[in-house]
Amino acid sequence: MKFNYGKIFLLGFGFFGVSVIWGIYNAFVPLFLANKFELAPAFIGFFMTLDNIAAFFIQPPVGAWSDRLRTPIGRRMPFILIGAPIGALAFGLIPLASVLPLFVACTTTLLLSMAFWRTPVVALMPDITPSQFRSQANGIINFMGGVGSIISFLGGARLYEKNPAFPFWLGSVLVILAVLLLFILIREPKVYEETKEEKPSMRESLKGVLQDSDKSALRILLAIFFWFVAYNGIEAFFTLYANKHLGMPEADGARLLGQLSLLFVIFALPAGYIGSRAGRRNTIMAGITILTLCMLSMFLIKPETLTIQLTKLPILGAVPVLGVILMVAGAGWALININSLPMVVDMTDAIRLGTFTGLYYMFSTLAAIAGPNINGLIVQFSGSYSSIMITGPFFMAVAIFLMAGVLRGEAKPTTQG
């Protein structure tokens, strides 16, 4: 199996589609819930985890199922071709829902369909990439995902100002185009590593992680949980933080997230190479430190200082002090995110790639359930959206402690022959 940059870029269109959908969803659905349906912060936090509750139960077994599936078009592609079109249709209907029950029906359909195809599309990367190139490949895929986030945040902000439905319709069209490109241009491996042994279930794989002698897999999975609690908890409320705490227009919060995404994209490829040179663990720990300092600065600096405009750039628009902090945070998030999945999948063998990808998403999804709920309750009781910026550093500190004890997961040496 050889490393092919072109193929990985094409594969990135799948992650591009996922990122467009969730970028728009996370930016504008909280605004709908607060300003259109007038829901309390604690309920908004819970609502923003409904997709992750479903994903928690769906994504891990789907990953294991896709490991076992054999069809003429591959073991991952059937999930993608079923889930993506349904999700795109439901997504386009979300802004048209005028009553809360219909709104919930559309979002529920979206989250079920997206959970169905996310793990298989991500598991395609290690399927077609040798171990020693997986950080670089994950960098390319996350680069494409970051491009999707930039489009969803920056393009979505401009479209939202014209009509709140326009960003959602853009997302629906882009995800269909992305999946069509994936289906037409990517061919899954014809031969998979087989074994006469029965392939382990998700429960058996998790049991093996718990019984592992050096606990490296368990430690990194728990670290993933804690840093995603910090990140997702803030992301779910960021547009409301910008709107309610900083007094910015509704669309500006999404625009600021686009500035973070821009630096994530710029750092996505370098982060993979840094991970391969300096070590994945060290690179992740550096990223955690950067992100922690950015969160603390957003809590400590006064709103009137954070909103001072430093410059105005094409596409990005106004760049305030907060925008610069978020750009630094985007670089730190790239160092973490690009190298974590390769570490997890390199703690197993080719037979269990989908299963361990599912474990990665199980822990990150649990965090995406916990984070918004924790921050929703904190905002509810504190009465201030700025409080979300002090809980994040606490969880990041736990994550860096756990990562310090991870002993495996670096790139495997090249196999000759």
C-alpha positions in Angstrom: 0.0 0.0 0.0 1.5 3.3 -1.1 0.8 6.9 0.1 -1.0 8.9 -2.5 -1.5 12.6 -1.8 -4.1 13.1 -4.6 -6.2 10.2 -3.2 -6.1 11.6 0.3 -7.2 15.0 -0.9 -10.1 13.4 -2.7 -11.0 11.5 0.4 -11.0 14.8 2.3 -14.1 15.8 0.4 -16.0 13.4 2.7 -14.8 15.2 5.8 -15.4 18.5 4.0 -19.1 17.6 3.8 -19.3 16.6 7.4 -17.6 19.9 8.5 -19.9 22.1 6.4 -23.0 20.6 8.0 -21.8 20.8 11.6 -20.2 24.2 11.2 -23.4 25.7 10.1 -25.4 23.7 12.7 -23.2 24.7 15.6 -23.1 28.3 14.6 -26.7 29.1 13.9 -28.9 26.5 15.7 -28.1 28.0 19.1 -29.2 31.4 17.8 -32.5 29.9 16.6 -33.1 28.2 20.0 -32.3 31.4 22.0 -33.8 34.1 19.8 -36.5 32.3 17.8 -37.8 29.8 20.3 -36.6 31.7 23.4 -35.1 28.6 25.2 -33.0 28.9 28.4 -29.2 28.3 28.2 -29.5 24.9 30.1 -32.0 23.6 27.6 -30.0 24.9 24.7 -27.0 23.0 26.1 -29.0 19.9 26.2 -30.5 20.4 22.8 -27.0 20.8 21.3 -26.1 17.4 22.6 -29.0 15.4 21.1 -27.0 14.7 17.9 -24.1 13.4 20.0 -26.4 11.2 22.2 -27.6 9.5 19.0 -24.0 9.4 17.6 -22.8 7.7 20.8 -25.0 4.7 20.2 -24.7 4.6 16.4 -21.1 5.5 15.5 -19.1 2.8 17.4 -21.2 -0.2 16.2 -21.4 1.2 12.7 -17.6 1.4 12.7 -17.3 -2.3 13.7 -20.1 -3.2 11.2 -18.2 -1.5 8.4 -15.1 -3.5 9.3 -17.1 -6.7 8.6 -19.1 -5.6 5.6 -18.2 -6.7 2.1 -20.0 -5.3 -1.0 -19.0 -4.7 -4.6 -18.5 -0.9 -3.8 -16.6 -1.5 -0.6 -17.2 -1.8 3.1 -17.4 1.9 3.9 -19.2 3.4 0.9 -22.7 1.9 1.4 -23.0 3.8 4.7 -21.9 7.1 3.1 -24.3 6.8 0.1 -27.3 6.1 2.4 -26.6 8.5 5.3 -25.4 11.6 3.4 -28.4 12.3 1.1 -30.9 11.9 4.0 -28.8 14.2 6.1 -28.6 16.8 3.4 -32.4 16.9 2.9 -33.1 17.1 6.6 -30.5 19.9 7.0 -32.1 22.0 4.3 -35.5 21.8 6.1 -34.2 23.0 9.6 -34.6 26.8 9.0 -38.1 26.4 7.6 -39.4 24.8 10.8 -41.6 27.5 12.4 -42.6 25.4 15.5 -40.3 23.6 18.0 -41.6 20.1 17.4 -41.0 20.3 13.6 -37.6 21.8 14.3 -36.8 18.9 16.5 -38.0 16.4 13.9 -35.7 17.9 11.3 -32.7 18.0 13.6 -33.3 14.4 14.8 -33.4 13.1 11.2 -30.2 15.0 10.5 -28.3 13.7 13.5 -29.3 10.0 12.9 -28.2 10.1 9.3 -25.0 11.9 10.0 -24.1 9.5 12.8 -24.6 6.6 10.3 -21.9 7.7 7.8 -19.3 9.7 9.8 -17.2 6.8 11.2 -17.1 4.9 7.8 -15.9 8.0 6.0 -13.2 8.7 8.6 -12.1 5.0 8.6 -11.4 5.2 4.9 -8.2 7.1 5.7 -6.3 4.4 7.5 -7.8 1.9 5.0 -5.8 3.5 2.2 -2.8 5.0 4.1 0.3 3.3 5.5 0.9 3.8 9.3 3.9 6.1 9.0 1.9 8.6 6.8 -1.3 8.7 8.8 -0.5 12.0 10.6 0.2 13.6 7.3 -3.0 12.1 5.8 -5.1 13.2 8.7 -3.6 16.6 8.3 -4.8 16.7 4.6 -8.2 15.4 5.6 -8.6 17.9 8.4 -7.3 20.6 5.9 -10.3 19.8 3.8 -12.6 19.7 6.8 -11.2 23.1 7.8 -12.0 24.5 4.3 -15.6 23.2 4.9 -15.7 25.0 8.3 -14.4 28.3 6.7 -17.1 28.1 4.1 -19.7 27.3 6.7 -18.7 30.1 9.1 -17.6 32.9 6.8 -19.9 32.2 3.8 -22.6 31.2 6.2 -22.3 34.5 8.1 -22.8 36.5 5.0 -25.7 34.3 3.8 -27.3 34.4 7.2 -27.4 38.2 7.1 -29.4 37.9 3.8 -31.7 35.0 4.9 -31.2 32.7 7.8 -32.2 29.7 5.6 -29.4 30.3 3.0 -26.5 28.8 5.0 -28.4 25.6 5.5 -29.3 25.3 1.8 -25.7 25.9 0.9 -24.7 23.1 3.3 -27.1 20.6 1.8 -25.9 21.2 -1.8 -22.2 21.1 -0.8 -22.5 17.8 1.1 -24.2 16.1 -1.9 -21.5 17.3 -4.2 -18.8 16.2 -1.8 -20.2 12.7 -1.5 -20.6 12.4 -5.3 -16.9 13.2 -5.8 -16.0 10.7 -3.1 -18.0 7.9 -4.7 -16.8 8.6 -8.2 -13.1 9.2 -7.5 -12.2 7.0 -4.5 -11.9 3.2 -4.7 -11.7 1.2 -1.5 -9.0 -1.6 -1.2 -10.1 -4.8 -3.0 -8.3 -7.0 -0.4 -8.6 -6.6 3.3 -6.5 -8.2 6.0 -8.4 -11.3 7.0 -8.2 -13.6 10.0 -9.7 -16.9 11.0 -10.3 -15.5 14.4 -13.6 -13.9 15.1 -13.4 -10.1 14.9 -13.9 -8.5 18.3 -17.1 -6.6 19.1 -16.9 -3.0 20.4 -17.4 -4.3 23.9 -14.5 -6.7 23.6 -12.3 -4.0 22.1 -13.1 -1.7 25.0 -12.5 -4.5 27.4 -9.1 -5.0 25.8 -8.3 -1.3 26.2 -9.2 -1.5 29.9 -7.0 -4.5 30.4 -4.0 -3.2 28.5 -0.9 -3.3 30.6 0.5 0.2 30.0 -3.0 1.9 29.7 -1.9 4.0 26.8 -5.0 3.5 24.8 -7.2 4.2 27.8 -5.3 7.3 28.7 -5.5 8.8 25.2 -9.2 8.0 24.9 -9.8 9.7 28.3 -7.7 12.7 27.2 -9.7 12.9 24.0 -12.8 13.0 26.2 -11.6 15.9 28.4 -10.2 18.1 25.6 -13.4 17.7 23.6 -15.5 18.5 26.7 -13.5 21.8 26.8 -13.7 22.6 23.1 -17.3 21.5 22.3 -18.6 23.1 25.4 -17.3 26.4 24.2 -18.2 25.9 20.5 -21.8 25.2 21.3 -22.2 28.6 23.0 -19.7 30.7 21.2 -22.1 32.5 18.9 -24.3 33.3 22.0 -21.1 34.3 23.9 -20.4 36.8 21.1 -24.0 38.0 20.8 -25.0 38.2 24.5 -21.7 38.8 26.3 -19.8 40.9 23.8 -22.8 42.6 22.3 -21.9 41.6 18.7 -24.5 41.0 15.9 -25.7 37.4 15.5 -23.6 36.7 12.3 -20.4 38.0 13.8 -19.9 35.0 16.1 -19.9 32.7 13.1 -17.5 35.0 11.3 -15.1 34.8 14.3 -15.3 31.0 14.2 -14.3 31.2 10.6 -11.1 33.1 11.6 -10.3 30.2 13.9 -11.0 27.7 11.2 -8.7 29.6 8.8 -5.7 29.1 11.0 -6.8 25.5 11.6 -6.6 24.9 7.9 -3.3 26.7 7.5 -1.8 24.5 10.3 -3.5 21.3 9.4 -0.8 20.1 7.1 2.2 21.4 9.2 0.6 19.8 12.3 0.8 16.4 10.6 4.5 16.9 9.8 5.3 18.3 13.2 3.7 15.2 14.7 5.8 12.9 12.6 9.0 14.8 13.5 8.5 15.8 17.1 6.3 13.0 18.1 2.5 12.9 18.2 2.3 13.0 22.0 4.5 16.0 22.3 2.7 17.8 19.6 -0.7 17.2 21.1 0.5 18.4 24.5 1.9 21.6 23.0 -1.5 22.2 21.3 -3.4 21.7 24.6 -1.1 24.3 26.3 -1.8 26.8 23.5 -5.5 26.3 23.6 -5.6 26.6 27.4 -3.9 29.9 27.3 -6.3 31.2 24.7 -9.3 30.2 26.7 -7.9 31.9 29.8 -7.2 35.1 27.9 -10.9 35.2 26.6 -12.0 35.0 30.2 -9.6 37.5 31.7 -9.6 40.2 29.0 -12.5 42.7 29.2 -15.2 42.7 26.5 -14.5 46.2 25.3 -10.8 45.1 24.7 -11.7 41.9 23.0 -14.0 43.7 20.5 -11.4 46.4 19.5 -11.0 46.1 15.7 -7.3 45.6 14.8 -7.7 45.4 11.0 -10.1 44.4 8.2 -9.2 41.7 5.7 -10.8 40.5 2.5 -13.1 37.5 3.1 -12.4 37.5 6.9 -13.9 40.9 7.4 -13.1 42.8 10.7 -10.5 41.2 12.9 -10.8 42.2 16.5 -8.5 41.3 19.4 -10.7 38.2 20.0 -10.2 37.2 16.3 -6.4 37.1 16.8 -6.8 35.0 20.0 -9.1 32.6 18.1 -6.5 32.3 15.2 -3.9 31.2 17.7 -6.4 28.8 19.2 -7.0 27.4 15.7 -3.3 26.6 15.3 -3.3 24.9 18.7 -6.4 22.9 17.9 -4.8 21.7 14.7 -1.8 20.3 16.7 -4.2 18.3 18.9 -6.8 17.2 16.4 -4.5 16.2 13.5 -2.4 13.8 15.6 -5.0 12.2 17.9 -6.8 9.9 15.6 -3.6 8.5 14.1 -2.3 7.8 17.6 -5.5 5.8 18.4 -5.6 3.7 15.2 -1.8 3.0 15.5 -2.5 1.2 18.9 -4.3 -1.6 17.0 -4.0 -3.7 13.8 -5.6 -3.4 10.4 -8.5 -5.7 11.2 -9.8 -3.4 14.0 -9.2 0.0 12.3 -12.9 0.8 12.0 -13.5 -0.5 15.6 -10.8 1.8 17.1 -12.1 4.7 14.9 -15.4 4.0 16.5 -13.8 4.1 20.0 -12.3 7.4 19.2 -15.7 8.8 18.2 -17.4 7.2 21.2 -15.2 9.1 23.6 -15.3 12.4 21.6 -19.1 12.0 21.3 -19.5 11.4 25.1 -17.5 14.7 25.5 -19.8 16.5 23.0 -22.7 15.4 25.1 -21.1 16.4 28.4 -19.5 19.7 27.3 -22.6 21.7 26.2 -24.7 20.4 29.1 -22.0 21.4 31.6 -21.6 24.9 30.1 -25.4 25.3 29.7 -25.8 24.8 33.4 -22.9 27.0 34.3 -24.3 29.8 32.2 -27.8 29.3 33.6 -26.5 29.5 37.2 -23.8 32.2 36.7 -25.9 34.4 34.4 -22.8 35.1 32.3 -21.7 33.5 29.0 -18.1 34.4 29.8 -18.1 31.6 32.5 -17.6 29.0 29.7 -14.1 30.3 29.2 -13.0 29.3 32.7 -14.3 25.7 32.7 -12.4 24.8 29.5 -8.9 25.2 31.0 -9.8 22.9 33.9 -10.6 20.1 31.5 -7.6 20.8 29.3 -5.4 20.4 32.4 -6.8 17.0 33.0 -6.2 16.1 29.4 -2.5 17.1 29.4 -2.0 15.0 32.6 -3.4 12.0 30.9 -1.4 12.5 27.7 1.9 12.6 29.8 1.4 8.9 30.5 0.7 7.7 26.9 3.6 5.5 25.8 2.3 4.1 22.4 0.7 5.4 19.3 3.6 6.9 17.4 4.0 6.2 13.7 5.1 2.6 13.0 8.2 2.0 11.0 8.0 1.4 7.2 7.6 -2.3 6.3 9.8 -3.4 3.4 8.8 -6.0 0.8 
